[in-house]
Amino acid sequence: MNPEELRSHQKIGPLLHELEELGPDLILSDVIEERDGKRLQYVDLVMEGGGVLGVALVGYIYALETAGLRFLSIGGTSAGSIVALLLAALAEKHEAKSARLCEILFSMNIADFIDGDSDAADMSHYLGSGEWPQRWFKGAFKAAQVLDNLRDDYGLNPGKKFQDWLHAQLKAAGTATTDLLVKRIQKNPAGLQHRETGRSLQQLPCELKIVAADITTETKAVFPEMAPMYWRNTAALSPSYYVRASMSIPLFFHPLRARGIRRIPGVQAAWKERGRYRHTPPDEVLFADGGIMSNFPISLFHDYSKVPVAPTFGIKLGATRQAHKTDGFLAYTMALLESMQHYADLDFLFRNPDYRALVGRIDTGNHNWLNFRMSGAQKLDLFYRGALAARDFLKAFAWQPYKKLRKNLISATAG
């Protein structure tokens, strides 16, 4: 779907027009740039994981860019890592990326990423159908058919089709290697300046941070900065590996394996310095979905010591924290997994109340996060929900009061 089609959409069109009108009056950051007669504002961005619900992230970003925002440092987990990588890789910082993201989103068939054998594919689509809570007996039968997949490969789908697709997107964008990607991330527009003082901010450090879970050593792996712990010649490595590690939904996808670690030059020092791992690293590690350790890594760019020149906006998928159903084994299991998944990030938010003002939440309705057979209409609904949540967030956020809150918190801590 192209920008013209979005603008002619009955619900999305008026929303985008409202955001265009709203944008010039918003004060969202002290990092600005005057370009083509418009004032762009720059923020950091962190996105939560949530399977195919990540479609809503694209709608949220489209709304932010329509209001004149661009992005400095970008981070995410699982589905959030996919969007984070594309957002960092597709073009230069000052360029709007969301139109290209929409083109990618609405042209791809998500079901193509289910690349297991016929039994595994059948089970994968059953999980995404929403039938399993009521028709558990059907699920038990299907589970019996994929026991060999789980026993031998620890998952239903290899994930190779997804990684190949992602690498092709990076290659088309000119960022097929980590070296090329990092150079793009670190290149800031020459016109970046401080809103109040006018001083140049072209040298402002910018990073991409993708979170994966190294379950072999219990390490929260952040890529690309920790890539030398797992792979040799990381400058030439495709960034698709980082996202493939981050989105390895347990049992749904095979875990990503990094092999031959001990043979990497200087690896022992890298593990001690970056991984804080004091033992000899194993020769092979398995990566699972980063969400099992930090599904919403809002702390990635946090600095307790100062008031930032730009806020770190966070995008959460789904409803606010609420009680889980535990009436049955499957419900109990899901509640157990989600509690483990969310606790660390919730704890950070509890300890840093200023961050609550930075987080926008997307109501994803009844959409199933494993529905890889999502229709175009369902994608469009999630896109709209994301854009609507962004509009509401922008109207509520106030940059100057937020800076004052951060300053008071720093003073209180120092005192």
N, C-alpha and C positions, 0 to 999 in steps of 0.2 A: 504494500500500500504506500503510495507516494504522498508528499505533503498536500497536494491539491485534493486528493481523495479524503485525507483526514480533515481538511478544512471544510469540505462539503458534507461531512458526516453530521447527522442530526444533533448528536450530543457532544461530540468531540470538537466540532467546528466552533461553536460559541465559547467553549471552554478555552480554546487556544486564543481566540480573539480577546477574551477577558485577560489572559495572561500577558498578551502583548501590550494591552493598555495599562496593566498593573506594573509591569517591569520597571519603567523609568522612575517610578516613585518609591521603589523598594531600596532600602539600605541594608545590605546583607553581608558586607565584607569590607575590609580596608584595602584589599588588593583589587585594583581596578585597571582598566585599559580603555582608552578612547580609540575607537576604530570605526571607520566609515560613518562618522557622525553619530555613533551610538556608544554608550558606556557599558562595557562588559564588566561583570563582577566575578571574582574567582573564589572558589571554596574547595576544601578537601571533601572527599565523598567515600563512604563505606556502605556496602550493601550486604544484606543478609542472604543466606541460602534458603532454598525452598523448592527444589525440583523445578517442574515446568511453570510454577507460579512466578518464576523469574521473568516471564513475559511482562508482568506488571511493572517491573523495574524500568523497562524501556519506556513505558508510558510516563512514568515519574520523571525520568531524565529528559524526555521530550518536553515536558512542561517546564522544567527548570531552564532548559536552553531557550525555550520560547520567551521566558521572562528575562533573558539576558545573562544567565549564569554560564560559566565555564569551569573546568576542573583542574586542580593542581595535582596533589597526591590522591591516588585512588586505591581502594582496597576492597576485598570481598572474599566470601567463602562459597564454595559449591556453585549454585546458580549465580550468586553475586560475583563470584570470581570470573565466570564466563563474560558477564557484562562489563566487569572492570577491565579485563584484558582487551576486549574489543574497543572500549571507550578510550583506553590509553593508546591502542595500536592503530586505529583507523585513519587518523589525521593529526595535524598539529593542534596545539592546545586552544588556539583562538577560534578554530573552525568548529561549527556545530556538527556533532557526530550522529545525532538522534535520527535524522532522515535516513542515513545509511543503515543504522541499526534497525529501523522499521522495515527497510527493504529486505534485509537479511531475515528478520523475524517472520514476515508474512510470506516470504517465498520458500522458506525451508519446511520440509515435512519432518516434524519432530519424531514421528514413528520410525523414520529411517535409522535412528540411533539405537533402536532395539536390534542388536545384531547377534543375538544368541541363536542356538538351533531352534527348531520348530517348537519343541516343548518349552524351552526357556522363553521364547517370544510369547507363547500362549500364556504362560504364567505371568510374565511382565505386564501384558495387557489386562489380564484379570485383576492384578493388583491396582491398576490405574482405573479400572471400571467403576470402583466403589461398591462392587457386589459382595466383597468378602465379609463385611460385618453380618450380613443377613444369610449369605449362602456359604458358610464356613465349610460345609461338607464338600462343596465343589472345590474349594481351595485346598482341602486336605488331599483330594484326589490328584489335583494338579501338582501339589507339592511332592507327592510320591513319584511323579514322573520326572522331576528335576533334581532328585537327590544326588545323582551322579555329577551334575553341574556344580552343585554346592560343595560336594565332597572333593572334587578334583580341582575346581577353579575358584572356589569360595564366592561364586557369584553367578548370575544368570547371563550377563551380557559382557563380551570382551571390551566394549567401549572404543574399539579401533575405528569404527566408522565415524564416531563423533570426533576423535582426535584428528583423523585425516581431514575431515571437513573444516575443523578449526584451523589447522595448519594452512589449508588452502586460502582461508580468509586472510590470515596473516601475510601469506606470500603475496596476495593481490594488493595488500596495503603497504608493502615494502618493509615489513617488520617480521620476517620469517625466522630471524635469529634473536637470541637474547641481547646480543650486542646492539643490533639495530633498534630493538625495542627500547632499551635503556637510553640510547642516544635521543630517541624521540621524546621519552618521558622527561628527560633532564633539560630539554631545550625549551626555554620560556620565551614568550613574545618580548621583543625589545621594548615595547611600550608599557610593560607592567610598572605600576607606581602605587605609592601609598596614598590613600584617599585624602588624608589630612595634611601630610607634610609634602607630598609630591615627589618624595625621593624614589629613585629607581629600585625596583624589586626584581629585576631581571635575574639576579643570582639566587633567588629564593629556591631552596632545595625542594625537589619533587620526587616522589617515589611511587612505584606500584608495589602493592603487597597482597599476595594471594596466600590464603591459609589452607594448609592440608594437615592431616593427622598421620604422622609416622607412628603406627601402632606397635612396631617392633621395639623401638626404644622409648616409647611414650613421649615423643617430642612434637611440640607444636611447630611445624615447619612453615616458615614464611618465605615465599619465593618472589623474586629471584635472588634475594640477598643470601639465602642459605643453600642455594643450588650447588655451590662447590663442595658441600658435605656429601652430596649424593651422586654427582655426575662429573666426569672430567670434561675439559674444554667447553665449559658452559657458555662461553661467548658465542659458540656456533650452535648451541642447542636450541631447538624450537621451543618457544614459550608455551606451546600447546601441552607440553609435559606437565607444566605447573598446574594448569587448569584440570588436566586429566587426573592428576593426583587429588585435587581439591574436590572434584565432583564424583568420587568413587563411592556412591551410595552403597552402604553395606548390604551384601547379598544380591542387590539389584545389578551392580556392575562388578566385574573382576577388580580386585585391588590392583593398583599400579605397583610394579616391582622395580626397585633400583638395585642393580647387581654390580658386583666387583668393586664395592666401596673401598675395601682395604688397599686396593691397588692404585687409588688416586693419589698423586703426589701431594704431600702436605695435609692429608685428610685428618690425621690425628689432631693437629693444631686447630683445624677448622672446627672439629667437633667440640673441642674444649672451649674455644673462644665464642663460637656462635651458638652451639647447641648446649653448652654447659654440661657436657657429657664427659665424665672423667674415666670411663672405661674404654677399652679398645672397641671401636665401632664394629658392628657386625658386617659380614660381607654382603648381606642382602637385607633390605627392609621392604615392608609392605605399607603402602599408603591407603588409608580409607578416607571417606568424606571428611573434610575439615570441620564440618558441623558437629562431629562428635566431641570436639574439643572447644570450638569457638564458632558457632554458627552466625553470630553477629559481632564481628571483631571491632567494635566501635573504638576500642582503646588503641588501635594501631598507630595513630598519629598523635596520641595524647602527650602533652608536656605539662607536668604539674607546676613547673617553675615560672611560667609566664602567661600573660594574656596573648593569645594568638593574633596574628594580623588577618587571619582568615579562619572562619569556623570549620569544623568537621561535621558536615551533615551526614546523618545516617538514615537508611531506608530499611524499615522492617516489613516483612511480609506476614499478613494474617492479623488476627485480632490481638488485643492486649491480653496480658496474662490472665488466665482464668482456670477454674477447676477442671481437671480431666475426668472423664468417665473411666471407671475401673471395674465395671460390672461384666466381667468375662476375661478370659485369658488374653485374647488379642488386644482388647482395650487396655488391660493392665500393662501388656508389653509395650504398647505405643506410649502410654503415660510414662513408663520407666525410661524409654529412650529419649522422649522429649524433655524430661526433667534433667537428664544427664547433659543433653545438648545445650540447654539454655542457662543452666545455673551460673557458670562462670561469667557470662556476659551480663546477666541480671545483677550479679554481685558488683560488677564494676559500676553499673548505673546507679545502684544503691549508694555506693561510696562516693560517687561523683554526680551529685544532683544537678549540676549545671548541664550535664549532657542530655538530660531529659528534654531540655528545650531545643535540642538539635536533631531530635529523632522524629521522622515522619512515619506513620504507620498506614499501610495499604490494606483496606478491607478486601480480601480476596474472595469473599462470599463462599459458595459451596464448591468451588473448583478443587479438584483432586490434584495434589502435588506430584502424583505419579501418572497422570493421564497423558501419556505420550501420543495418544490418538486425538489430541485436542484439535477441534475444528477451527476454521478461520473466524467464525462468529465468537467462539470462546476466547480466542486470542484477542480479538477486538474488545471484548468485554473486560478482560484483564488489563489491557492497555488503557482503557478509559478509567478504570478504577485507580490505576497508578497515577494518571494525569490529574484526576480529581483530588487524590490525597496530596499531591504536590501543591496544587492550588491552595488547598486549605492550610497546608504547612506554611507556605510563603506569606499568606495573609496574617498568620499568627506570630511569626518569628520577628524578633526585634533585636538588631545587632548591638545597638548602644547599651541597652539594659543587660544584654548577655555579657558584654565586656565588663560592665560594672560588677556583675555577679562573680565573674572569674577573678577580678581584682580583689574583691572582698574575701573570697575563699583563700586566695594566696596569702593575703594579709593575716587571716585567721590562723592559717597553718604555720606561718612564720612566727606568729606571736605565741 
